[in-house]
Amino acid sequence: MVDRLEQAELDAIWNFDDPVASADRFAAAAAEPHRPELVRAELETQRARALGLQRRYDEADALLDLLGPATDTLGVRVLLERGRLRNSAGRAAEATALFEDALDAARREGETFLAVDAAHMLAISDPERSERWTAEAFDLLSGTSDPRTLRWSVALHNNRGWRLFEEGTPVSALAEFEAAVDAARAYGTDEQRFASEWTVARCLRELGRIHDAERIVRALADERPEDEAVAAELAALTDATHTIEP
């Protein structure tokens, strides 16, 4: 009998595009009587997260209250999900304090995956120290060889890239977006790879490298002809300004 929640099972249950169905699946999984109590409780933290994605913040908090006082890995998950609820509700300072506690607790428990999750969330909730938290997440990743944990590098490079893009430094952003593509090809899902390649094309357009961008986007369009973001990017490229770069 598995006495802890495996990330592979979470991946199979989660559909972030459909939090309602995800919440139902987590509730059903947590109700299965053969599961150890700790695993059922961890599943409930994910149901709380799915409720939060529906903006049902009070219900999610009440559900997390039922799991306390939580310690060990469960405690880390409760801190993370409370932080996500606060961040989604626009209470960034409270979220940051919870994510810092989650990061410290995950480090103590040797939970690298959850520690990276906490650092990644800190980079979002605490934008003034975003680079510090992102660097800390990458430092954590440098100590693991687990492919599923290394998948975090896709989001970390992507988020850093968009921050640089929005700060008006697209050359630096492009390097991060390209690193996200490499990470997605090595460790990520096909959806992450597709999205990362689209992002590279978007940045190339910003730099005026229209031919390079169009080559990527047309390949993506061949792969998914009905994708609206790809179609929109192709349309934008037809009116974009070229540079003299090849």
PAPA-756720 format. One record per atom (N, C-alpha, C): z, x, y. Coordinates in steps of 0.1 Angstrom, whole numbers, padded with zeros to 4 digits, always signed. Layout:
ZXY ...
//
This chain:
+0000+0008-0012 +0000+0000+0000 +0000+0009+0012 -0009+0006+0022 -0009+0014+0034 +0002+0010+0043 +0010+0020+0048 +0022+0016+0055 +0020+0019+0070 +0008+0021+0074 +0005+0023+0088 -0009+0017+0091 -0011+0014+0104 -0024+0008+0107 -0034+0019+0109 -0045+0017+0102 -0056+0027+0103 -0066+0023+0113 -0071+0033+0121 -0080+0031+0131 -0093+0025+0126 -0097+0028+0114 -0109+0022+0109 -0108+0007+0108 -0096+0002+0104 -0094-0012+0103 -0095-0019+0117 -0089-0012+0127 -0090-0017+0141 -0104-0018+0145 -0112-0008+0143 -0126-0007+0147 -0133-0019+0141 -0130-0022+0128 -0137-0033+0121 -0133-0047+0127 -0121-0048+0132 -0116-0061+0137 -0121-0063+0151 -0121-0053+0159 -0123-0054+0173 -0138-0057+0176 -0140-0067+0186 -0152-0069+0192 -0149-0071+0207 -0150-0060+0215 -0145-0061+0229 -0154-0071+0237 -0166-0074+0233 -0174-0084+0239 -0170-0099+0236 -0161-0100+0226 -0156-0113+0223 -0141-0113+0220 -0133-0112+0230 -0119-0111+0229 -0112-0123+0222 -0118-0135+0224 -0113-0147+0218 -0113-0146+0203 -0125-0143+0197 -0126-0141+0183 -0118-0129+0178 -0117-0119+0186 -0109-0107+0182 -0094-0111+0181 -0089-0118+0190 -0075-0123+0190 -0073-0131+0177 -0082-0140+0174 -0080-0148+0162 -0080-0139+0149 -0089-0129+0149 -0089-0120+0137 -0076-0112+0136 -0071-0108+0147 -0059-0100+0147 -0047-0109+0142 -0047-0121+0147 -0036-0130+0143 -0037-0133+0128 -0049-0135+0123 -0050-0137+0108 -0046-0125+0100 -0050-0113+0105 -0047-0101+0098 -0032-0099+0098 -0025-0101+0109 -0011-0099+0110 -0003-0109+0102 -0009-0120+0099 -0002-0131+0091 -0003-0128+0076 -0011-0119+0072 -0013-0116+0057 +0000-0111+0052 +0006-0118+0042 +0020-0115+0037 +0021-0101+0030 +0010-0096+0025 +0011-0083+0017 +0013-0071+0026 +0011-0073+0039 +0012-0061+0048 +0026-0057+0052 +0029-0044+0053 +0042-0040+0058 +0045-0045+0072 +0058-0047+0075 +0061-0053+0088 +0056-0045+0099 +0056-0031+0098 +0052-0023+0109 +0037-0025+0112 +0029-0026+0101 +0015-0028+0103 +0012-0041+0109 +0019-0052+0105 +0017-0065+0111 +0021-0064+0126 +0031-0057+0130 +0035-0055+0144 +0024-0048+0152 +0019-0037+0146 +0008-0030+0153 -0004-0039+0155 -0007-0047+0145 -0019-0056+0147 -0016-0066+0158 -0003-0070+0160 +0000-0079+0171 -0002-0073+0184 +0000-0060+0185 -0002-0053+0198 -0017-0054+0202 -0025-0054+0192 -0040-0055+0195 -0043-0070+0198 -0036-0079+0192 -0038-0093+0196 -0034-0095+0211 -0023-0088+0215 -0019-0089+0229 -0030-0083+0238 -0036-0072+0233 -0047-0066+0241 -0058-0076+0243 -0062-0083+0232 -0073-0092+0233 -0069-0104+0242 -0057-0108+0242 -0052-0119+0251 -0054-0114+0266 -0050-0101+0268 -0051-0095+0281 -0066-0095+0286 -0075-0093+0277 -0089-0093+0281 -0094-0107+0285 -0086-0117+0280 -0089-0131+0284 -0081-0134+0297 -0074-0125+0303 -0065-0127+0314 -0053-0136+0311 -0049-0137+0299 -0038-0145+0295 -0026-0135+0294 -0022-0130+0306 -0013-0119+0307 +0001-0123+0303 +0006-0135+0307 +0019-0139+0303 +0021-0141+0288 +0011-0146+0282 +0011-0148+0267 +0011-0135+0260 +0003-0125+0265 +0003-0112+0259 +0016-0105+0261 +0022-0106+0273 +0035-0099+0275 +0046-0106+0266 +0045-0119+0264 +0055-0126+0256 +0054-0121+0241 +0041-0119+0237 +0039-0115+0223 +0045-0101+0221 +0043-0092+0231 +0048-0078+0230 +0063-0079+0230 +0069-0088+0238 +0084-0089+0238 +0089-0092+0224 +0082-0099+0216 +0087-0102+0203 +0087-0090+0193 +0080-0079+0197 +0079-0067+0189 +0090-0057+0192 +0098-0059+0202 +0108-0049+0207 +0122-0052+0202 +0130-0042+0203 +0127-0029+0209 +0119-0021+0199 +0108-0015+0203 +0099-0008+0194 +0100+0007+0196 +0099+0014+0185 +0100+0028+0185 +0088+0034+0177 +0088+0047+0177 +0078+0055+0169 +0064+0050+0174 +0054+0050+0164 +0041+0046+0168 +0039+0032+0174 +0047+0023+0168 +0047+0010+0174 +0051+0010+0189 +0061+0018+0192 +0065+0019+0206 +0054+0024+0215 +0047+0034+0210 +0036+0039+0218 +0025+0028+0220 +0022+0020+0210 +0012+0010+0212 +0017-0001+0221 +0030-0004+0221 +0035-0015+0230 +0034-0010+0244 +0038+0003+0247 +0036+0009+0260 +0022+0009+0265 +0013+0012+0256 -0001+0013+0260 -0006-0001+0264 -0003-0011+0256 -0008-0025+0259 -0001-0031+0271 +0012-0028+0273 +0018-0033+0285 +0011-0027+0297 +0008-0014+0296 +0001-0007+0307 -0012-0013+0310 -0020-0016+0299 -0033-0022+0301 -0032-0036+0308 -0022-0043+0304 -0020-0056+0310 -0018-0055+0325 -0009-0045+0329 -0006-0043+0343 -0018-0039+0350 -0026-0030+0344 -0037-0024+0351 -0048-0035+0353 -0050-0043+0343 -0060-0054+0344 -0055-0064+0355 -0042-0066+0357 -0037-0075+0366 -0036-0069+0380 -0041-0057+0382 -0041-0051+0395 -0028-0044+0399 -0019-0042+0389 -0006-0036+0392 -0007-0021+0388 -0015-0013+0395 -0018+0000+0390 -0006+0010+0389 +0003+0009+0399 +0015+0017+0399 +0024+0015+0387 +0026+0002+0383 +0034-0001+0371 +0026+0004+0359 +0013+0002+0359 +0005+0006+0347 +0006+0021+0345 +0005+0028+0356 +0006+0043+0355 +0019+0048+0349 +0030+0042+0353 +0043+0045+0348 +0044+0043+0333 +0038+0032+0329 +0038+0028+0314 +0029+0038+0306 +0018+0041+0312 +0009+0050+0305 +0015+0064+0304 +0022+0069+0314 +0029+0082+0314 +0039+0082+0303 +0047+0071+0302 +0056+0069+0291 +0049+0069+0277 +0038+0063+0276 +0030+0062+0264 +0025+0076+0260 +0021+0083+0270 +0016+0097+0267 +0027+0106+0262 +0038+0105+0268 +0050+0114+0264 +0054+0110+0250 +0055+0096+0247 +0059+0092+0234 +0049+0095+0223 +0036+0094+0226 +0026+0098+0217 +0026+0113+0213 +0029+0121+0223 +0030+0135+0221 +0042+0138+0211 +0053+0131+0214 +0065+0133+0206 +0062+0129+0191 +0055+0118+0190 +0052+0113+0176 +0040+0120+0169 +0034+0129+0176 +0022+0136+0170 +0010+0127+0169 +0009+0117+0177 -0002+0107+0176 -0012+0111+0186 -0021+0120+0182 -0031+0125+0192 -0041+0114+0197 -0045+0106+0188 -0054+0095+0192 -0049+0087+0203 -0036+0083+0201 -0030+0074+0211 -0026+0082+0224 -0023+0095+0222 -0021+0103+0234 -0033+0104+0243 -0045+0106+0236 -0057+0107+0244 -0060+0093+0250 -0058+0082+0243 -0059+0069+0249 -0051+0068+0261 -0038+0072+0261 -0030+0071+0273 -0035+0079+0284 -0039+0092+0281 -0044+0100+0292 -0057+0094+0298 -0065+0089+0289 -0078+0082+0294 -0075+0070+0303 -0064+0063+0300 -0061+0051+0308 -0054+0056+0321 -0047+0067+0321 -0041+0073+0333 -0052+0077+0343 -0063+0082+0338 -0074+0086+0346 -0080+0074+0353 -0078+0062+0348 -0083+0050+0354 -0073+0044+0364 -0061+0043+0359 -0050+0037+0367 -0045+0045+0379 -0047+0059+0378 -0042+0068+0388 -0054+0077+0393 -0063+0071+0400 -0075+0078+0404 -0073+0090+0412 -0063+0091+0419 -0060+0103+0427 -0057+0116+0419 -0053+0113+0407 -0050+0124+0397 -0059+0123+0385 -0070+0117+0387 -0080+0114+0376 -0084+0127+0368 -0087+0137+0376 -0092+0149+0370 -0081+0156+0361 -0068+0155+0366 -0057+0161+0359 -0056+0154+0345 -0056+0140+0345 -0055+0133+0333 -0066+0135+0323 -0078+0136+0329 -0090+0138+0321 -0089+0152+0314 -0085+0162+0322 -0084+0175+0316 -0073+0175+0305 -0062+0168+0307 -0052+0167+0297 -0057+0161+0284 -0065+0150+0286 -0071+0144+0274 -0080+0154+0267 -0088+0161+0274 -0097+0171+0267 -0089+0182+0260 -0078+0186+0266 -0069+0196+0260 -0063+0190+0247 -0060+0178+0247 -0055+0172+0234 -0066+0172+0224 -0078+0169+0228 -0089+0169+0218 -0092+0182+0213 -0090+0193+0221 -0093+0206+0216 -0084+0210+0204 -0073+0203+0201 -0065+0206+0190 -0067+0197+0178 -0078+0190+0177 -0081+0181+0166 -0095+0183+0161 -0097+0181+0148 -0110+0181+0142 -0114+0167+0137 -0105+0157+0139 -0108+0144+0134 -0119+0137+0142 -0130+0133+0135 -0142+0128+0142 -0139+0115+0150 -0130+0107+0145 -0128+0094+0152 -0120+0097+0165 -0111+0107+0164 -0104+0110+0177 -0113+0117+0186 -0122+0125+0181 -0131+0132+0190 -0141+0123+0197 -0142+0111+0192 -0151+0101+0198 -0146+0098+0212 -0134+0100+0215 -0129+0098+0229 -0136+0106+0239 -0142+0117+0235 -0149+0126+0244 -0161+0118+0251 -0167+0108+0244 -0178+0101+0249 -0173+0094+0262 -0162+0086+0261 -0157+0079+0272 -0152+0088+0283 -0146+0099+0279 -0141+0108+0289 -0152+0114+0298 -0162+0119+0291 -0173+0125+0299 -0180+0114+0307 -0182+0102+0301 -0188+0091+0308 -0180+0087+0321 -0167+0086+0319 -0159+0082+0331 -0159+0092+0342 -0158+0105+0337 -0158+0116+0347 -0172+0116+0354 -0182+0114+0347 -0196+0114+0353 -0197+0103+0363 -0193+0091+0360 -0194+0080+0370 -0185+0083+0383 -0174+0089+0381 -0166+0093+0392 -0173+0102+0401 -0179+0113+0395 -0187+0122+0403 -0199+0116+0409 -0206+0107+0402 -0217+0099+0407 -0213+0092+0420 -0202+0084+0419 -0198+0076+0430 -0193+0085+0442 -0189+0097+0439 -0185+0106+0450 -0197+0113+0456 -0209+0110+0451 -0221+0116+0457 -0225+0129+0452 -0221+0133+0440 -0225+0146+0434 -0232+0143+0421 -0244+0138+0422 -0251+0134+0410 -0255+0146+0401 -0257+0158+0406 -0260+0169+0398 -0248+0172+0388 -0236+0172+0393 -0224+0174+0385 -0222+0162+0375 -0225+0150+0380 -0224+0138+0372 -0234+0139+0360 -0246+0144+0363 -0256+0145+0352 -0251+0154+0340 -0244+0165+0344 -0239+0173+0333 -0229+0166+0324 -0221+0157+0331 -0211+0150+0323 -0218+0139+0315 -0228+0132+0320 -0235+0122+0313 -0242+0128+0301 -0248+0140+0303 -0255+0146+0292 -0245+0151+0281 -0233+0155+0285 -0222+0158+0275 -0218+0146+0268 -0218+0134+0274 -0215+0122+0268 -0225+0118+0257 -0238+0121+0260 -0248+0118+0250 -0246+0127+0238 -0243+0140+0240 -0241+0149+0229 -0229+0145+0221 -0218+0140+0227 -0206+0136+0220 -0209+0123+0212 -0217+0114+0218 -0220+0102+0212 -0229+0104+0199 -0238+0114+0200 -0246+0117+0188 -0238+0124+0177 -0228+0131+0181 -0219+0138+0172 -0208+0129+0165 -0202+0121+0174 -0190+0114+0169 -0190+0099+0172 -0200+0094+0180 -0199+0080+0185 -0207+0070+0177 -0207+0058+0182 -0214+0047+0176 -0229+0048+0182 -0237+0040+0176 -0251+0039+0181 -0251+0032+0194 -0242+0023+0196 -0241+0016+0209 -0237+0026+0220 -0228+0035+0217 -0224+0045+0227 -0236+0055+0230 -0243+0058+0220 -0254+0067+0222 -0265+0061+0231 -0268+0048+0228 -0278+0041+0236 -0273+0040+0250 -0261+0036+0252 -0256+0034+0266 -0255+0048+0273 -0252+0058+0266 -0251+0072+0273 -0265+0076+0277 -0275+0074+0269 -0288+0078+0272 -0293+0070+0284 -0290+0057+0285 -0294+0049+0297 -0287+0055+0309 -0275+0059+0308 -0267+0065+0320 -0274+0078+0324 -0278+0086+0315 -0285+0098+0319 -0298+0095+0327 -0305+0085+0322 -0317+0081+0329 -0314+0075+0343 -0303+0068+0344 -0299+0063+0358 -0296+0074+0367 -0290+0084+0362 -0286+0096+0371 -0299+0104+0375 -0308+0105+0365 -0320+0112+0368 -0328+0105+0379 -0328+0092+0379 -0334+0084+0390 -0328+0087+0403 -0315+0088+0403 -0308+0091+0415 -0312+0105+0421 -0315+0114+0412 -0319+0127+0416 -0334+0128+0419 -0341+0117+0417 -0355+0117+0420 -0364+0122+0408 -0358+0125+0397 -0365+0130+0385 -0371+0118+0377 -0381+0112+0383 -0385+0099+0378 -0392+0100+0365 -0400+0110+0363 -0408+0112+0350 -0398+0114+0339 -0388+0122+0341 -0378+0124+0330 -0370+0111+0327 -0366+0104+0338 -0359+0092+0336 -0368+0081+0329 -0380+0080+0333 -0389+0070+0326 -0391+0073+0312 -0392+0086+0308 -0394+0090+0294 -0382+0085+0286 -0370+0086+0291 -0358+0082+0283 -0358+0067+0282 -0361+0060+0294 -0359+0046+0294 -0370+0039+0285 -0382+0045+0285 -0393+0039+0277 -0389+0040+0262 -0383+0051+0258 -0379+0053+0244 -0368+0042+0241 -0359+0040+0251 -0349+0030+0248 -0355+0016+0247 -0365+0013+0256 -0372+0000+0255 -0379-0002+0242 -0384+0009+0236 -0391+0007+0223 -0380+0004+0213 -0368+0009+0214 -0358+0007+0205 -0352-0007+0206 -0350-0012+0218 -0344-0025+0220 -0352-0032+0231 -0363-0038+0228 -0372-0044+0238 -0366-0055+0246 -0355-0061+0241 -0349-0073+0249 -0337-0068+0257 -0334-0055+0258 -0322-0051+0265 -0325-0053+0280 -0316-0061+0287 -0318-0064+0301 -0316-0052+0310 -0306-0043+0307 -0303-0032+0315 -0315-0022+0315 -0321-0020+0303 -0332-0012+0302 -0344-0017+0310 -0346-0030+0309 -0357-0036+0316 -0355-0035+0331 -0343-0036+0336 -0340-0035+0350 -0342-0021+0355 -0338-0011+0346 -0340+0003+0350 -0355+0006+0350 -0363+0001+0341 -0377+0004+0342 -0383-0002+0355 -0379-0014+0359 -0383-0020+0371 -0380-0011+0383 -0367-0006+0383 -0363+0002+0394 -0370+0015+0395 -0374+0020+0384 -0382+0033+0384 -0395+0032+0390 -0401+0020+0389 -0415+0018+0395 -0414+0019+0410 -0403+0017+0416 -0402+0018+0431 -0394+0030+0436 -0390+0039+0426 -0382+0050+0430 -0389+0061+0437 -0382+0069+0444 -0388+0080+0451 -0388+0093+0443 -0400+0099+0441 -0400+0111+0433 -0396+0123+0441 -0391+0133+0434 -0389+0146+0440 -0401+0155+0436 -0401+0168+0440 -0411+0177+0436 -0408+0183+0422 -0396+0180+0417 -0392+0186+0404 -0401+0180+0393 -0404+0188+0383 -0412+0183+0372 -0404+0173+0364 
//
